[in-house]
Amino acid sequence: GSALTDVTYVFDEPTVGLHPHDIQRMNRLLEQLRDKGNTVLVVEHKPETIAIADHVVDLGPGAGSSGGQIMFEGTVEALRASGTLTGRHLDDRAQLKASVRQPSGAIEVRGASSHNLQDVDVDIPLGVLVAVTGVAGSGKSSLIHGSVAGREGVVAIDQGAIKGSRRSSPGTYTGMLEPIRKAFAKANGVKPALFSANSDGACPVCKGSGVIVTQLGPMEQVETPCDVCEGKGFDEAVLVHLLGGKNIVEVLDMSASDAAEFFTSGEAKVPAAASILNRMVDVGLGYIRIGQPLPTLSGGERQRLKLAVHMGEKGSVYVLDEPTTGLHLADVENLLGLLDRLVDSGVSVIVIEHHQAVMAHADWIIDLGPGAGHDGGRVVFEGTPADLVAARSTLTGQHLADYVGA
């Protein structure tokens, strides 16, 4: 509703947390801003929003150190024919499964009334992949986090932010550095603390931070790489100690996928670290460096890192809250494979999700609505994705039917 013109608006993934119905409304607002004479820049993964762009800039070819290049500039139609990763997956559509898994039991929820829920009674099947859907604000999180999370055997992964300082990294957050340090210590006959930039192995000048901070009074502080350790954070004496031919700095600079391979076999074999690294690869974080400062990760990357950690916990039911947040079109397929592997291993998976690919891939859907806030809070559909598409009785059903081309 802004009356401003000649303004540049920048939106960073404005569709996060939005139902397909809400994305349609968001798209109309973006177009209205443009039509008033403004410039609208949108960072986005959702094909529905990419499709309305007048000009697309596609970066790649991969993520992290494998990206950073402009792979394509032009129209949406030209993007489809460009052969880039985004172009190849722009029209990807998950299909409804020919058959769905049969439940082995159910979690009974009775009289749920937190927030906008209206005395909800529902049975959530076990032993299958369950998608909980509905427009934003319909009561999905209230139902699952309020009535399912916290029960015995339930591992809930919410959207809460991961907090960490510059000294925190995926390696420290996941706990994988502890077995790595012990492996270095055992191979070289020294103490594990020597391989920590926060302990005995720290550079004596920068104290392990890798930077020198200069305070400029009222002005913003300036950070420059430490001249002594050249930004590595470690005392030079530590770097003579090797594991599998690499020192600790070289290990911390490895991507999760390279490190997973490195710690899986040979003299550098560290099963505990390899297990965590393989889970990072599974959730689409194979490109992340294990020593990368945690604040440099995006919100979506941090949530998937949290997912990789929780996947190591022993539980019979996993609750995932919008795990597709921040995922590229090509990575959604990998996530679906991960969810299948979890269910096939005997774990029940409940996913709160708006992405139609996840809905189509589910064994069972619980749809809340019909609207948001006071207009929501009721179960408007329970059944298989095929039944939801056939009925088209809810907003979710209508959008899912359009998505799969039914």
N, C-alpha and C positions, 0 to 999 in steps of 0.2 A: 504493500500500500504506500510505499515511499513516493513522494512527489519530486524527488531529486532527479536531475538529468546530468549527463556528461560526467558521471561518477564511475569509477572502476570498483566493482565488487569482486571480492575473492572468497570463494566458499571451498572449504576443505572437507570433502566427503559429506555433503549435507544430507545424503540419504541414509546415513548410519542410523540403525534403529527404526527405520520406517518400513511399514507394510507397503506392498505394491500399490495399493489404493492411495496411500499417502504420497508415494513417489510421483504418481500422476499429478497430484495437486502441487507438489514441490516443483515439478517441471513447468507447470503453468505459471507459477510465480517467477521462476527464472526467465521465462520467455517474456513476461510482462515487464520485468526490469529492463531487458534488452530493448523491447519495443518502445520504451520511453526515452531511448537515446543513450543508454548506459552501456558500458563494457562489462561483461560478466565472465569471470574466469572460474572454472570449476575443476577441482581435483577429484576424480571419481573413477570407480570401478564398475558401477552398475550399468549394464548395456542400455537400460531404458533411458538413462540420462545422457549417456554418450550419444545415443541415437538422435537427440534433438539439437546437438551441437552444430554450429555453422562452420567451425574450424576445429580440427583435432590435432593435438601435439602428443605423440606417443613416444615415451621414453623406454629405454631398454639397453641391450637385448634381454638382460636378466635383471637380477636384484643385487643390491649391495655393490661389491667391487666389480660384479659382472654387468652392471648397468651404467647409468650416467650419460648415455648417448641419446641424441634425438634420432629415433628410428624412422619417424614419419611425420609429415605435416600435410594437412589437406582436409578434404571433405570426408564424411562418414562413409560414403559409397567407395571412395578411393581407398579408405582404410581397410574395408572388407577385402579389397583385391590386392592389398599391399604385401601380404605374406608375413607381416610381423606377428608376434605372439598374440597381441591384442586383436589384430585383424582376423587371425585364424579362429579365435574363440568367441568373437563378438556375437555370432549367431548360435552359439552352443545352447542346446536345450536338453535337459535331462528328460528321459522318458519314464512313464509310469512302469513300475515293475510288473512283469507277467504274473508273478506270484509273490506273496508276502509271507514272512515268518509267522508262525503261530505262537501266541503268548504262553508262558509257562506259569503264569500267576498274575497277580495284580496288586498295586498299592491302592488301598481304599482311602479316599478323601471324603470326609463328611462335614457338611455345614461350614465350609470355608467362607469367612466373611471379612477377611482383612482388606483394608483400603476399599476398593469399589466392588469387591466380590459379593454377590448376592446369594448367600447361603448355598454355595455350590457343592453338589455331590457328584463325584466322578471316580471311576476306576481307571487307573493308569496301568496298562499292560506291562508285564515284566518279560524279559528275554527277547525283546524286540527293539527296534528303533522307533521311538515315539517323537513326533514333532508337535510342539505346542505353538499354535499360530493365533493370529488375530491382529487387528489394527493396533497401532501404537496407543498405549493407554487402556487397552481392553482388559487388563488384569492377568496377563500371562505370568509375569514375574511374581506378582502377589500370590498366585496360586501355587507355583512350584517352589519358590524360595520360602513361602510362608507355611506350606503344608507338607512338603516333601523333603526339602533340604533340612538337615538336622536329625533325620531319622537314622537309626543304626544301619551301617553299611552303605550310606549314601555319600558320595563325594561330589560336592557342588562347586563349580567353577564359575564365579560371578564376574561382573564387569568392573569390579573395584580396581583402582589403579595400583600398579606396582611402584613402590617408592624406593628410591636408591640414589646415592650420591655419585659423583664422578668416579669414585673408587669402586663402585659396584659394577658388576658385569654379568652377562649370562652365566659365566663360569662360577661366580660367587653366589648368585641368586639360586641356581639349581643345585649347588653343593658338589658339582663335579670336580672342582679344583682340589678338594681335600684328598680324594684318592689319587689324583694326578701328582700332587705334591709328595705324597707318600711313596709313589712309584719312583719319582725322581730321587728322593732321599735314599731309598733302598738300592737303587742302581749306582749311586755315587758314594754311599757310606757317610752321608751327612744328615743334618736335621731337616725335617719338612719345612720348618719356619723359614729356612733360607730361600724358599721358592715362593715367598709371599712378599709383594711390594708394600704390604702394610705391616711387615714384621722385620725379621732379621735380614732379609734380602733387599731392603729398600735402599735406593740411592741416597747417600748421606746428605746430598745438597738439596734435592727437591722432596725428600722424605717419601719417595715412592709415587708421587703424583705425576711425574713426568713433565711437569710445567713449573715455571717460576711465576708467581703472582706478584705484580707490581701495583701498589696502591697509589692512585693519583689524586689524593684528596677528595674533593667533591665529584670528580669525574669517575666514570666507570673504570673498574680495575682492568689491567691488561695482563693476559696470560701469554707467555712465550715458552717454547720448548726448552727444557733443561739442557745446558751446554755439556754437562758432565756425562749424563746417561743418554743424551740425544733423544729424550722423550720416552725412553723405554721404561723408566721407573725403577730399574734394578741396578744394584751395584755390579760393576764390571766383573768382579770375582765370581759372581753367581753364574755368569753366562758360559763358563768353561765346563760346567756340569751338563752332561747330555743324557737324553733318554731317546733311544731309537734314532740317534744321529741329530737330534734337535735340542736346542736349549729352551728354557721356559718362555722366553720372549717369542721365539718362533712358534711355539705351541699355542700361545695366547693369540697370535696373529692368524691362526688357521680358521677357516670357516668350519661350521658345525659338520658339514658333510665330509670335508677332508679329514677333520679330526676323528670322526666316527670310524672312518676307514683306518686311520693311523693307530687308534687304540683298540682295534678289533683283533689284531694278530701280531706276531713277531715279538721282539724283545720289548716293544712299547705296549704290549697288551695290558689294558686296564679295563676289565669287564664292567665295573661300576660306572666308569666314565662313558664307555661306549654305549651302555644302555640308555643313559640320559641323552647323549648326542643323537642316537637313533630316534628317540622320541621327538627331539627338536626337528629333525629332518621330516618326520612323519607329519608334523603340524605346519610344514612349509617354511621352516626357519633354517634350512640348510645353508643359506648364504651368510648368515650372521656370524661374525667373528666371536669366538668365545671370550676374548678379552675386551670386547667393545664396551665402552662406557654405557651403562644402562640408560642415562638420560637421552642418548642419541637414538634410542628405539622409538618407533611410532606407537600410538595407543594400541593399534591392532596387533603389532608385533609383541608388545608386552603381554597382551591377553593370551596370545598363543604360547608365549614362553611360560606363562602361568599354567596353561593347559598341559604343556609338556611335563611340568613338575608334578601336577596332580595325577597324571596318568600313571605315575609310579606308585601311587598309594593303593592300598588294598581296599577294594570296595566292590559291592555287587551291583550298585546303581551309580551311573555317572550322570550328572546334570550339567549341561553346557548351555551358556547363555549367549546366543548369537555368535557362534564361533566363526562365521564367515566374515565378520567385521574386518575390513581392511584387506580382504583377500582379492587377488587378481582373478579374473575369469578362469585362467588355466589352473589356479590352485584349488578352486572349489572341487574339481574332480578328485584331486588328491585327498581333500578332506572327507569326501564321501567314502573313499576307499578306507580311510582311517576309521570312520564310524562303523563301517561294515566289519572291519577286523576286530573292533572292540566287541561288537555284538556276537560275532562268531566265536569269540573266545569265552563266551558265557556271561558277559557283562550286559546289563540292561542300560540303554542309553536314552535319556530324555533331553531333547534339544529344543530350546526356545528360539524360534527362528522365523525370519521373514523371507529368506531366499527361496524362490520357487524350486530350485534344483534340490534343495534339502527336503522340501515338502514332498516332491514327486518321488524321492528316493526312500521315504519313510515307509514303515510297515503300518503305522497307525497315526492318525491325526486327531488332535483335540483342538478345536477352534473356538476361541472366545470372542465375545462381542455382544450385540451386533455392532456397537460403536465403541467410543472411548469414554473414559470417566464414568459419569452417572449413566450413560447410555450403554455401558458395557458390563463386565462382571458376570456374564452368564455363559454357560457352555452352549454354543449354537450348533455344534456338530461334533460327533464322535464316529470314527470309522476309518476305512482305508482311503488312501488318496484317490483311487479309482471311483469309490462311492462319492467322495466329495466333488470330484469333477463331474460325475454323472448328474448329481443333484443340482449343482450350481446355485444352491440355496443361500450361500453366504458370500460376502465380498471376497473372502479368501478362495472359495470355490470358483468364483467367476474368473478371478485373475489366474488361478492355477490352470483352469481349462484353456484360457487364452495362451498361456505359456507353453503347454504341451501340445497345443494345436488340436484340441478335442472339439 
